[in-house]
Amino acid sequence: MDTSTKNLIKYLILPLALLLIAISFGLYQTRPDWKLHVNSYESGEIFVQTYQGNKILINGGPGDKILSELGRILPFYDHQIDLLILTQADDFHATGLVYVLKRYEVQQVLLPAGEMNSSAMKELLDLINQKQMVIAYLNTNQRIMLDSGTLLDLQARQISFGQTQIKLSGYQTGEIISDGNEVYKKIEQK
């Protein structure tokens, strides 16, 4: 084998093969695992990844901490969230969503009906208008299909998936994983 062929293999083909392997591994790790994942955080934010891979963020919290939490869960190259839900139009719940909209591509936004006078709400609405997103308004007794097998019931504050119901109450921290029959990890109160 001549020197130019060795250099081609050493400097081009081998690094490309290693890059392809790394990308394949990353994609394999982020595939839907056919389980429901519900992550709850200190300030009441909830991130849901359905068994089909849909990503839903409920509330954003009072600052930008939700960005580090999303960065911990999502791969570095995944900047898409399917649905943002804001349950209360105040700075405490909306500020984090401003940061999320600046960093992530969001498919749909559900906002509460009524007054939206807080500074975070004004900034959030400006961002939504800049991105030309359609806003839908929710009501407190609304039920939302997150995918073909996952139902979010806002009035009952729970997510139903298969035979399991996961209650979303209080400010809890942790992760719940369900395959539709069992809950594998429970949220612990802080």
Secondary structure as UniProt FT lines:
FT   HELIX           3..8
FT   HELIX           9..13
FT   HELIX           14..29
FT   STRAND          36..40
FT   TURN            42..43
FT   STRAND          46..49
FT   TURN            51..52
FT   STRAND          55..58
FT   HELIX           65..73
FT   TURN            76..77
FT   STRAND          80..85
FT   HELIX           91..103
FT   STRAND          105..112
FT   HELIX           119..130
FT   TURN            131..132
FT   STRAND          135..138
FT   TURN            140..141
FT   STRAND          143..147
FT   TURN            148..149
FT   STRAND          150..153
FT   TURN            154..157
FT   STRAND          158..161
FT   TURN            162..163
FT   STRAND          164..167
FT   STRAND          172..178
FT   STRAND          188..189
//
